[in-house]
Amino acid sequence: VQLVESGGGLVQAGESLTLSCTASGFTPRINSAGWYRQAPGKQRELVATISEDANYADSVKGRFTISRDNTKKTAYLQVNSLKPEDTAVYYCNLEGSDFLGRPFNSWGQGTQVTVSS
């Protein structure tokens, strides 16, 4: 299952973006989704995950919201009140099963979010 990410961009501090991650293929079922980010010179870090419940890194709590829509085969990350330290490449990860019930665990290609002060 391939994932296509979109929604990144260059914004000013305080602004918002909606990141999307859509799975291709025949009616994949999404069991869980996660968003990660990697800033230059830093390790990739977990931002948010959702399966039954949503969980967030402390640095984004109250500003970011993760969601998923199985009918659209898409996971979202709403990012509000952006700060320059949120600048990074954001990657999505989806786990689920395809129409034959075969499990998949796929990563998106990454989308750049740049926040200017």
Secondary structure, DSSP 8 states (H G I E B T S, - for coil): --EEEE--EEEETT--EEEEEEE-SSS-EEEEEEEEEE-TTS--EEEEEESSSEEE-TTTTTTEEEEEETTTTEEEEEE-S--GGG-EEEEEEEEEE-TT--EEEEE---EEEEEE-
